[in-house]
Amino acid sequence: MAALDSASSSSSSSVASTVGSSSYDVFLSFRGEDTRYNFIFFLYKALKDAGIDVFLDNENLWTGEVIGSTLLRAIKGSKISIPVFSKGYAHSKWCLQELAQIFQCHKSNGQIVLPIFFHVDPSHVRNQTESFEEAFRKHEEIFEADIVMSWREALREVGNLKGEVLKETMNPAELVDSIVKRALSELVSSTHLAECEYRIDMDSSNK
């Protein structure tokens, strides 16, 4: 994480300063050993270079058997969550716990979720087939049924959202550019909505 932070420290502005009280603009959820040192690096840097404040999850923040409070606050405080579904994503209980929290924020607070399907078919995520099926066979041997069900629901629902698909034959740079544009568009829309609501409240108080 430190390496990524230093690579993007030149970013001097942040959309977060204009979009309300959220702690971060974007929360990135991914399985490190699948994506950290290639795709995630370029995505993180591109977002930061565009002035977007990004929280990059870090395994060092995890404590015990559940997500640490720092990660929970980061997810809840972000305007957008970007889960990067790779073939090994569901093998990580930490990723699934993050995704369950992301889904809860999406369902209860309307948090924007922009899923990325990294060399996986979206249907494999939704239906928990292929590598996802293998992962859940192992999880069902270890974890309680209600926990596994919550993970399955999060994968099913988030896997149904409109996302970006990166196939092995595609140029990752084009996808990164598309994601940055989508994130900026969503953040600008949120800013305009917040400003509009604020003006309405001010007008109402003057009557």
Secondary structure as GFF3:
##gff-version 3
##sequence-region A 1 207
A	DSSP	alpha_helix	2	7	.	.	.	ID=ss1
A	DSSP	three_ten_helix	15	18	.	.	.	ID=ss2
A	DSSP	beta_strand	24	29	.	.	.	ID=ss3
A	DSSP	alpha_helix	32	35	.	.	.	ID=ss4
A	DSSP	pi_helix	36	40	.	.	.	ID=ss5
A	DSSP	alpha_helix	41	49	.	.	.	ID=ss6
A	DSSP	beta_strand	54	56	.	.	.	ID=ss7
A	DSSP	three_ten_helix	59	61	.	.	.	ID=ss8
A	DSSP	alpha_helix	69	76	.	.	.	ID=ss9
A	DSSP	beta_strand	78	85	.	.	.	ID=ss10
A	DSSP	three_ten_helix	89	91	.	.	.	ID=ss11
A	DSSP	alpha_helix	93	109	.	.	.	ID=ss12
A	DSSP	beta_strand	112	113	.	.	.	ID=ss13
A	DSSP	beta_strand	116	118	.	.	.	ID=ss14
A	DSSP	alpha_helix	122	127	.	.	.	ID=ss15
A	DSSP	alpha_helix	131	142	.	.	.	ID=ss16
A	DSSP	alpha_helix	145	159	.	.	.	ID=ss17
A	DSSP	beta_strand	164	166	.	.	.	ID=ss18
A	DSSP	alpha_helix	172	205	.	.	.	ID=ss19
###
